[in-house]
Amino acid sequence: MDWIINLFTTTDSVAHIALLYAIVISVGILLGKVKVGGISLGVTFVLFAGIVAGHVGFTAPKPILTFVQDFGLILFVFCIGLQVGPGFFESFKRGGVTLNVLSTVTIFLNVMVMFACYYIFFDTSDINNLPMMVGTLYGAVTNTPGLGAANEAMTTVFGNLPVPQIANGYACAYPLGVVGIIGATIAIRYITRTKLEEEENKLNEAEADNTQVKPKSMTLLVSNAYLAGRSLQQITEFLNRDIVCTRLHHGDEVVTPRRDTVFSVGDQVLLVCAEADAEAIKAFIGPEIETDWEVEDDKTPMISKRVVITNPKMNGKTLGKMHFSSVYGVNITRITRQGMDLFASRNHHFHVGDRIMVVGREDNVNRVAELMGNSVKRLDAPNIATIFIGIFVGILFGSIPFSIPGMPVPLKLGIAGGPLIIAILIGRFGYRFKLVTYTTTSANMMLREMGLALFLASVGIKAGAGFWETVVQGDGLKYVYTGFLITIIPILIIGTIARLKFKFNYFTIMGMLAGTYTDPPALAYANSICSKEAPAVGYSTVYPLSMFLRIFAAQIVVLFFCGA
């Protein structure tokens, strides 16, 4: 039996370390699935399992724990960057500026409430209290990447001195943080006297009145002499509007126009466009007329089909320049990348691995599918080189020191901020350097969750030894209620302003707040009470910038205030 005793007690053996992580992660994930009041802590429970293991002395050498912790953090934030990169810059368009400003102010208020609680409730002469409040802050806003960035920055500030185990504050604040986000959004409903039925009806009315998405079919008489001898492609470019031409009556024949079909004065053209563009198109081409068309092609059914972009030649192409509606007679209604829905704007850049919803006649849709590749087998091989090239560049970038007046040490983005920024840039502009950034959603989630689990387990094991003294016998209760204040006060302020001043739909506000706190349970709750996509739109609009600011704010707060 000595072999099994040695397995659990010889802390520097590979078998012991692997066993330690296997037990902590598996137990944490299993317990994290338990729901209380419909809410579970998910993979975050690995942190609590690690704390228990560390507290009872089931641990590993500190250098090993630190390496696994940092490597897990790098994998986690890099995969997040790849996911949010495509939507990061687009999130500032289409009215998203106001939502992102509100989100940024919310993050600022979280930090301000944290400092207020620190000066009101804690002994400011104790050097450990402010770092512990930083951990409480990131537990209150349920943001694990921020905890990682703050934890890394601590090593820069404290150098060879003992580093405060800020994960203890995080562990105290996290459970009520999850509950507080949902509870505060519900409180906003009553503060602003919002009725869910009315908000849902407003979404339905807005959808019905949106002339940008409502199609209009009309027959026009070509009367503009400028169009004589011009091809459909040229006319579409002149218009700079999406149109679908399905019939052209020229002389005695009726044809289905293609990109090189030439128009003549007196032709009759049947087309479909957005209702908002109808008047401009009629003014350019000619007046609307009544005509009975032969409809042989109507036997071809209209379908919608998910098409996967696997043709490398499509990498970096823009939606507007592909002229899907005018050339191929189809519309792109939705684009999904890394599990996130993106707005199908004319300036959207296609990446290998994107999934697009194509709507049109079956033969046209199949033609587009062939053009885009639509061969899932091509995506089976992961692009590991891009991931590690990005990590390499990200670590170099994160190690560059930036001197800022007033800061005791140079600012470095570190192994959290550097890879995150590089991943965002690669996710958006990687095609320009022939980098295929595609990974399947499941592969991205696997790498991300694996990195997160390794990080949380390491942090928990390291913090466990002093958890009882710090939390139970110390200021644990203070961390709980100050964390709750950090959670709810900014939500109540910004949510009320967004509703009463900016008149945002309540469901959009719920999504915006969930995205600001990077909290999937809050989004799941919002989706459960709304049948529309407003919560998801609000969430995806602010999530990329919020994630970046949470991580960046951790570096600033720790280096500037804790190091002062």
MOJONOR-V328593 format. One record per residue. N is the residue number from 1. PHI is phi as a letter, one per 20 degrees, with the letter a starting at -180 (NA if undefined). Layout:
BEGIN
n->{N;N}
phi->{PHI;PHI}
END
This chain:
BEGIN
n->{1;2;3;4;5;6;7;8;9;10;11;12;13;14;15;16;17;18;19;20;21;22;23;24;25;26;27;28;29;30;31;32;33;34;35;36;37;38;39;40;41;42;43;44;45;46;47;48;49;50;51;52;53;54;55;56;57;58;59;60;61;62;63;64;65;66;67;68;69;70;71;72;73;74;75;76;77;78;79;80;81;82;83;84;85;86;87;88;89;90;91;92;93;94;95;96;97;98;99;100;101;102;103;104;105;106;107;108;109;110;111;112;113;114;115;116;117;118;119;120;121;122;123;124;125;126;127;128;129;130;131;132;133;134;135;136;137;138;139;140;141;142;143;144;145;146;147;148;149;150;151;152;153;154;155;156;157;158;159;160;161;162;163;164;165;166;167;168;169;170;171;172;173;174;175;176;177;178;179;180;181;182;183;184;185;186;187;188;189;190;191;192;193;194;195;196;197;198;199;200;201;202;203;204;205;206;207;208;209;210;211;212;213;214;215;216;217;218;219;220;221;222;223;224;225;226;227;228;229;230;231;232;233;234;235;236;237;238;239;240;241;242;243;244;245;246;247;248;249;250;251;252;253;254;255;256;257;258;259;260;261;262;263;264;265;266;267;268;269;270;271;272;273;274;275;276;277;278;279;280;281;282;283;284;285;286;287;288;289;290;291;292;293;294;295;296;297;298;299;300;301;302;303;304;305;306;307;308;309;310;311;312;313;314;315;316;317;318;319;320;321;322;323;324;325;326;327;328;329;330;331;332;333;334;335;336;337;338;339;340;341;342;343;344;345;346;347;348;349;350;351;352;353;354;355;356;357;358;359;360;361;362;363;364;365;366;367;368;369;370;371;372;373;374;375;376;377;378;379;380;381;382;383;384;385;386;387;388;389;390;391;392;393;394;395;396;397;398;399;400;401;402;403;404;405;406;407;408;409;410;411;412;413;414;415;416;417;418;419;420;421;422;423;424;425;426;427;428;429;430;431;432;433;434;435;436;437;438;439;440;441;442;443;444;445;446;447;448;449;450;451;452;453;454;455;456;457;458;459;460;461;462;463;464;465;466;467;468;469;470;471;472;473;474;475;476;477;478;479;480;481;482;483;484;485;486;487;488;489;490;491;492;493;494;495;496;497;498;499;500;501;502;503;504;505;506;507;508;509;510;511;512;513;514;515;516;517;518;519;520;521;522;523;524;525;526;527;528;529;530;531;532;533;534;535;536;537;538;539;540;541;542;543;544;545;546;547;548;549;550;551;552;553;554;555;556;557;558;559;560;561;562;563;564}
phi->{NA;f;f;f;f;f;f;e;d;e;f;e;e;f;f;f;f;f;f;g;f;f;f;f;f;f;f;f;f;f;f;f;e;f;d;c;m;n;c;c;e;m;f;f;f;g;g;f;f;f;f;f;f;f;f;e;n;e;b;b;g;g;g;f;g;f;f;f;g;f;f;f;f;f;g;f;f;f;f;f;f;f;f;e;g;g;e;f;e;f;f;e;d;l;m;f;f;f;f;f;f;f;f;f;f;f;f;f;f;g;f;f;f;f;f;f;f;f;f;e;d;c;e;f;e;e;f;e;f;f;g;f;f;f;f;f;g;f;f;f;d;l;d;f;g;f;f;f;f;f;f;f;f;g;f;f;f;e;l;e;f;f;e;g;e;f;f;f;f;f;f;f;e;f;g;f;f;f;f;f;f;f;f;f;f;f;f;f;g;e;f;e;l;e;d;f;f;f;f;f;f;f;f;f;f;f;f;f;e;f;f;f;d;f;f;c;d;b;d;d;e;f;c;e;f;f;e;f;n;e;e;g;f;f;f;f;f;f;f;l;c;f;c;d;e;d;b;c;e;c;m;d;c;d;c;e;f;d;f;e;f;e;e;c;f;n;f;d;c;e;b;c;b;f;g;f;e;g;f;f;f;f;f;e;e;q;f;e;c;d;b;e;d;f;c;g;f;f;f;f;f;e;c;c;b;f;d;e;e;c;f;g;f;e;f;n;f;e;f;f;e;e;l;f;f;e;e;d;m;c;c;e;e;b;c;c;c;l;n;d;e;d;f;e;e;f;e;f;e;f;c;g;o;f;d;d;e;d;c;r;f;g;f;f;f;f;f;f;f;f;f;e;o;l;d;f;g;f;e;f;e;f;e;f;g;f;f;f;f;f;f;g;f;f;f;f;f;f;e;f;e;d;e;c;g;n;e;f;c;f;e;c;f;m;f;e;f;f;g;f;f;f;f;f;f;f;f;e;d;g;f;f;d;m;e;e;e;f;c;f;g;f;f;f;f;f;f;f;f;f;f;f;f;f;f;f;f;f;f;f;f;f;e;f;f;d;f;f;f;f;d;f;e;d;d;g;f;f;f;f;f;f;f;f;f;f;f;e;f;f;f;f;f;f;f;f;f;f;e;e;e;e;l;f;f;g;f;f;f;g;f;f;f;f;f;f;e;l;d;g;g;f;f;f;f;f;f;f;d;c;e;e;e;g;f;f;f;f;f;f;f;d;g;g;f;f;f;f;f;f;f;f;f;f;f;f;f;f;f;e;e;f;e;f}
END
